[in-house]
Amino acid sequence: MWRHQEGTALAILIACLARGAGGAESLEFVAEHLPEVAMDNRYASLPLWNLCVDNDKTCFGLNAAWSRTQSGTLTLEGPMLALSAAWPLGTDYQISGFAFFDNYALSGGTERRPLDVLFANPPLTMPSDAEFTGLDGSARDVGLGLTLNGSAHPRWIPAFDWSAGLLWQQFELSDYHFAYVITGGPDSGTSGTVDYSATYSHITPFVGAAWRRTHGAWRYAPHVQLAVPLPRRGIQGRITGPGFDLSGNTEDNGNGKHFGDPSVTIGFNVTYEPWNLTLDVGGSITQALLEPYIHKGVEQNLVLSAYWDF
């Protein structure tokens, strides 16, 4: 009898843990983190460490990448493209400019998560268990940047290349909306829509360092960089339901600025010099491993990035 009770208790505990692990984060929490991870994937793919900066004349570069971020059935995925040019600045420095255009699709199935909006105060009991459907939107991240590159030869660490710059970017979320039905609590059965469509603009300073080494026709460049999008902004949203239609953002509603997190990325470029082709093998690995820890609720993140200089 005791063994049967222990087994039943263990089964209940496992079921509760599984339920919590599968969808404990509110929809708003995850709706914020999906585009923030896409922004981090862009910072990780900036064309900063390709062969262009080694030349003593003007040269150009093309960066093509693919990004896919997932939480439950929700996904944000699509191609990323950047064009760059580099010019020598004396004998010790280079200046480069770049432009990028990243185009994503937002999609999802049926999500069962808490409804807990912070951008407004609807006449609902929150958080409440709810079911969300109908996501079929898009996102675009566009930007321009300038970078100054140079080399450092300190005595206490190996020589490295450094990069410092500034970029302007605009992240636009379109048709980022869901239909919801509350499935528990005093408002059970209440339905409406919640919409996180918005445009966020940032000025983003960034710095980085790379330790480049050559072996035959191959070049390797482990690198690290920090990007800080400014200013941090409140999450914008709109929620409708029986008798109400409310819009706002978390900052104005007294719940803080949450969109635009500082980003630390780690990569390892592998370049085949005869082709001037570079793959960021390390960036794919670290973005996949670190982003689910940095942005809770994100379960999978994939970014594949390649550079070609000419």
PyMOL commands that set and color helices and strands:
alter all, ss='L'
color gray80, all
select helices_A, chain A and resi 2-23+27-44+51-54+273-275+281-294
alter helices_A, ss='H'
color red, helices_A
select strands_A, chain A and resi 59-71+74-89+93-107+111-115+128-133+136-152+160-174+177-182+191-195+198-210+213-215+218-227+236-241+244-249+263-272+277-280+300-309
alter strands_A, ss='S'
color yellow, strands_A
deselect
rebuild
show_as cartoon
